[in-house]
Amino acid sequence: MTNKNKLKMLIAVLFCFIIILVALLIYASTFYNKSGDPADTTISTNSSPSQTNPSITDNSERSTSGSGEVQETVDLKLYFYDADDYDNAKEIRIVSVDKKLYQADITAAINKVLESTNISINKAIINGESMAIDLPKEVALKFNSGSAGGITNTNILAMTILSLPNIKKMEVTVDGVAGVVADHFNFNGIFSITEAGKKYTFTESDKESKELAF
C-alpha cells in the first residue's frame, strides 16, 4: 500500500471517529435534557416529607402515643400551706391535666392534681358553680392530725378546688356523710372563694353536725 493510500485510510478512520463522537454527544445532550436538571432533583428529594426532620415545636405538640394528634391540656392550680402562714399559700404549683380526662372524669383529674399531697378524694360532683367533694374516712383522719394539720389540709383542699374553672363553692362529705366535724376540722358548712380569690370563707350550716368516729 502506498503512502497516498495509507493517508486516505487514516483520513477515513478519523472521519468515522468524528461522526461517532458527534453522534454520542447528540445522544448524551438529548438524554440529559429529558432527565432534567440534577440540581432540581436534589431539591425535590431534600424537601420530600420522608426526608424532612420535624421541628422541636412539632414534637412538643404531639401526644405521647405517637399518633401525631395534639394533646390538649388544662392547667390547674395546687395550693400548698404550712403552719408558718395559714392565710397565704407557701407555694402554688401548676399541674397540667389532659383536657379529655378533665371533661370525662373530674374525680380522676382532681386526684391527679392532689397526687403530690396526702389528700385524695372518693368523688367530685359539679352542680353549677358548686362542687361536692367526698373524702375517704382515712383521708379525713389526716385532717384531724393536730390543729396545724387540720388547717393546712383544709386550706390545700379548699383553695385547690375553689381555683378550678367556674367553681366558687365547695361542700365536703366523708364517705357520703354530710356535716362531719372533728377536733381540728369542720365540714358542716360551705366553703366559698372570696372576690379577690386569695382565700376562702367558711359558712357553717345550722344543720346538726356529725362527729367523725375514730
Sequence and secondary structure as in RCSB ss.txt:
>XXXX:A:sequence
MTNKNKLKMLIAVLFCFIIILVALLIYASTFYNKSGDPADTTISTNSSPSQTNPSITDNSERSTSGSGEVQETVD
LKLYFYDADDYDNAKEIRIVSVDKKLYQADITAAINKVLESTNISINKAIINGESMAIDLPKEVALKFNSGSAGG
ITNTNILAMTILSLPNIKKMEVTVDGVAGVVADHFNFNGIFSITEAGKKYTFTESDKESKELAF
>XXXX:A:secstr
  HHHHHHHHHHHHHHHHHHHHHHHHHHHHHHHHH  HHHHHHHHHTSTTT    HHHHHHB TTSS  B  EEE
EEEEE BTTBSSS SEEEEEEEEHHHHHH HHHHHHHHHTTTT   SEEEEETTEEEEEE HHHHHHHTSHHHHH
HHHHHHHHHHHHTSTT  EEEEEETTEESEE SS B SEEEEE TTSS EEEEE SS  EE   
